[in-house]
Amino acid sequence: MPVFVSYIPILTTFFTLFFSYSIFSRYQEKGKGTHLLWWGIGVVMYGVGTFTESFVTLFGWNEVIFRAWYITGALLGGMPLAQGTVFLLLKQKTARILTAVIIPFTIIAAIFVLITPLNYSLVENYRLSGKVIEWTWVRLFSPFINTYAFVFLVGGAILSAIRYKRNPKSYYRFLGNVCIAVGALLPGIGGTFTRLGYTEVLYITELIGILLIFSGYLLNINNKELVNRRKELEIN
């Protein structure tokens, strides 16, 4: 039987539905912003990953669900979010080049995840673990993709936090980017524990991580709205 902590992904999944709706609504309202589109996709992938964890908790291990979990979690857990930061901070030409590199690489990795044999003797009925993958070299794709995600998502948030810290008017953006950086780090830490056999740690870090990223997102939006209101007051 699954332990209590195994039910946490259910809560995380419902929260990502709300978060992704918020991002896509903002994208639709603005009518532009490739970074918002990527962030929305990233949160959806995050939610699909936690949905697979929820499924296993409620109904037990399933091969299709396992492969979906590995693709959306190990490969797509942070990459789309990082790609949003790439389009926000870098020149559009550079962002498109990076997209043309990372997407084919991720697709190839996903194909190998779909076709790799699995060692069913290592399957745990209410627990997901990459150790069941028989072609162990397939698991080497995720560190490259996650390093890419770390550099641009966490690195971009840290860089933005440093920049905004210098401006007192951007204090909320400073706090927001700190939240995003920490929130983006946590699932990676949880993933490390998963490789060591402690999948439950990932469930906890995923929830805290997405809550922090959402907090950072709100702080950045609110800071921008406050600045716009001040400008309107100054004009009037």
Secondary structure as the mmCIF struct_conf table of DSSP 4:
data_model
#
loop_
_struct_conf.conf_type_id
_struct_conf.id
_struct_conf.beg_label_comp_id
_struct_conf.beg_label_asym_id
_struct_conf.beg_label_seq_id
_struct_conf.end_label_comp_id
_struct_conf.end_label_asym_id
_struct_conf.end_label_seq_id
HELX_RH_3T_P HELX_RH_3T_P1 PHE A 4 TYR A 7
HELX_RH_AL_P HELX_RH_AL_P1 ILE A 8 LYS A 30
TURN_TY1_P TURN_TY1_P1 GLY A 31 GLY A 31
HELX_RH_AL_P HELX_RH_AL_P2 THR A 34 PHE A 59
HELX_RH_AL_P HELX_RH_AL_P3 GLU A 63 TRP A 69
HELX_RH_PI_P HELX_RH_PI_P1 TYR A 70 LEU A 75
TURN_TY1_P TURN_TY1_P2 LEU A 76 LEU A 76
BEND BEND1 GLY A 77 GLY A 78
HELX_RH_AL_P HELX_RH_AL_P4 MET A 79 LEU A 89
BEND BEND2 LEU A 90 LEU A 90
HELX_RH_AL_P HELX_RH_AL_P5 GLN A 92 ILE A 115
BEND BEND3 THR A 116 THR A 116
STRN STRN1 LEU A 118 LEU A 118
HELX_RH_3T_P HELX_RH_3T_P2 TYR A 120 LEU A 122
STRN STRN2 GLU A 124 GLU A 124
TURN_TY1_P TURN_TY1_P3 ASN A 125 TYR A 126
STRN STRN3 ARG A 127 ARG A 127
HELX_RH_3T_P HELX_RH_3T_P3 GLY A 130 VAL A 132
STRN STRN4 ILE A 133 ILE A 133
BEND BEND4 GLU A 134 TRP A 135
HELX_RH_3T_P HELX_RH_3T_P4 THR A 136 LEU A 140
HELX_RH_AL_P HELX_RH_AL_P6 PHE A 141 ALA A 149
HELX_RH_PI_P HELX_RH_PI_P2 PHE A 150 VAL A 154
HELX_RH_AL_P HELX_RH_AL_P7 GLY A 155 LYS A 165
TURN_TY1_P TURN_TY1_P4 ARG A 166 ARG A 166
HELX_RH_3T_P HELX_RH_3T_P5 PRO A 168 SER A 170
HELX_RH_AL_P HELX_RH_AL_P8 TYR A 171 ARG A 195
TURN_TY1_P TURN_TY1_P5 LEU A 196 GLY A 197
HELX_RH_AL_P HELX_RH_AL_P9 THR A 199 ILE A 235
#
